[in-house]
Amino acid sequence: MSRSTDLVEHPRPRFAPWLTEPMLRNKATYMKVALAAAMVNIFGLITSLFTMTVYDRVVPNNAVSSLVALSIGLLVVVVFDFLLRILRAYFTDLAGADIDHDVGGRVFRRLVAIRLDQKKGSTGALTGMMRELETLRDFFASATMTALVDVPFIIVTLVFIAILGGPLVWVPLAAIPIVVGAGWLTRPALDRLSAKAMSEGLSKQSVLVETIGALEMVKTSGAGRLLGRRWSRANVAHGDSSTRQRLVSTIATTVAASANTLSYAGTVVAGVFLIADHRLTTGALVACSILSGRAVQPLATIAALLSRLSSTRTAYKQINGMMETGSEEPGTGALRPSKFDGRIELRGVEFGYPGAAERTLTGLNLVIPAGQRVALLGRVGSGKSTIARLILGLYPPQEGLVMIDGTDIRQYDPWVMRGLIGTALQEPVLLSGSVRDNIMLARDEIDDVEMLRVAELSGTHSFMGRIANGYDLQLTDRGEGLSGGQRQAISLARALAGRPQIIVFDEPTSAMDQASEAQLIARLETELQGRTFVLITHRPALLRLVERIVVVENGRVSQDGPRDAVLKELQRPRAVA
């Protein structure tokens, strides 16, 4: 019975848990918002009763004492109305901030955990998508929620008009379908234009981020003209879609405003005839005219916010699409070892990058025993760096296995696994913040003593030790302002911190001068003893650090053996066919 139940396909919820769970957690806060909104609407009804009483009772009888009592009562109502509006806004902002914090944290964690083989869009597009969190936050912490809470009280207001003015209730009742119809008719166009405007906004953001990230190259290579044209096209397209979106939104808003005016005027006109027939008092007419505006006003507010509602739906769909992308987040049964012995094996590995016509690795087999130091050599594009990425679990193989210590790396918690591997990839990337932050990366096990040790080891201390603020030096994005060799030294210090048993270096000295490289090699010879070391390089001097060389060609291992034997084979002249 239970087995058949598991096969039943459960209906997909309309909204994803990453959004509904924070909302449900703030249910009590939104109940307070609803209660405050209810009281504010009730006070609005009391205000109309005050007006009716003044016109019908006070003015004809010149009852000044009654007017004073009524005014004092109204003043009390106004004070409470003021306080309740403040509380309503406060609770709305409180719930919005909590939802923003929770949703923002979930989305950021999913962004960091996204599988690289399933990543869609450019860096700029992803940045723009993250900005759409602001759209969600504005929805949950704005007048939108208040307007939605006010909508049910339209019925209460209409009942009140019917009690006071009888047939006058048909006037606002006739206006309400006009407002609802305008919103219903413009909604498809708003949804379509909102999606188009967001897509073009992401394209615009992509050009901007690409330009800022490569500003130095843009200046030196003269790429400003090309990027300028892209920016201009993206700007024009985004501006056109945004203009049409605002126009459609304005139509709905204008219809709602006109309906509100007609409701008020129609109530007054119809009321005059009822007064002439002695079926309505002047005070009741004034009260009903006020209430007719209050009956239509929430819908008019909703009409004004239709554009925001469409943008919110579009933002939700975009973000939810990313949230449903494959994730590296570990399951409850993921392995979390405290250390590795260091044995690495790639067995029958087939791999191709997304969108590539051919596979980078084809049937690759490679075993690296624990504690062995291996260099991967080969031509550009042969697959050396791809092997490093597979060992780190950045990409899963299409076929075959990648194992560490005899276990498929997909069984490990990827965050724990990578924390046990010291990595310095081909392009050293530094984060904004201090040099200390870039080396320690908020790892509790790395203290200042260990930081200084690896700084000496990598050569970082040779230039940081001469600076007054030293390791507290604040770096800009990607470490701009430092030379390529200095960035590599900091990246190496980060990789060596904590004495990882497995170390993977991809072109670690490509930006260093020969003297710095020689000093680094001399220090690493002792440091790497007994550890598994995978080196990818075109620099012959670095081969001193390894005992074995593997030559990769066309995605396969073409040569494999002791360092000196393979080097001798590589240096042997080949016969010309």
Buried (B, 14 or more C-beta within 10 A) or exposed (E): EEEEEEEEEEEEEEEBEBBEBBBEEBEEBBEBBBBBBBBBBBBBBEBBBBBBBBBBBBEEEEBEEBBEEBEEEBEEBEEEBEEBBEBBBBBBEBBBBBBBEBBBEBBEEBBEBBBBBEBEBBEBBBBBBBEBBEBBBBBBBBBBBBBBBBEEBBEBBBEBBBEBBBBBBBBBBEBBEBBBEBBEEBBEBBBBBBBBBBBBBBBBBBBBBBBEBBEEEBEEEEBEEEBEEBBEBBBEBBEBBBEBBBEBBEBBBEBBBBBBEBBBEBBBEBBEEBBEEEBBBBBBBBBBBBBBBBBBBBBBBBBBBBBBBBBBBBBBBBBBEBBEBEBBBBEEEBBEBEEBBBBBBBBEBBBBEEEEEEBBBBBBEBEBEBBBBBBBBBEEEBBBBBBBBBBBBBBBBEEBBBBBBEBEBBBBBBBBBBBBBBBBBEEBEBEEBBBBBBBBBEEEEBEEEBBBBBBBBBBBBBBBEEEEEBBEBEBEEBBEEBEEBBBBBBBBBBBBBBBBBBBBBBBBBBBBEEEBBEEBBEBBEEBBEEBBBBBBBEBEEBBEBBBBBBBBEBBBBEBBBEBEEBBEEEEEEEEEE
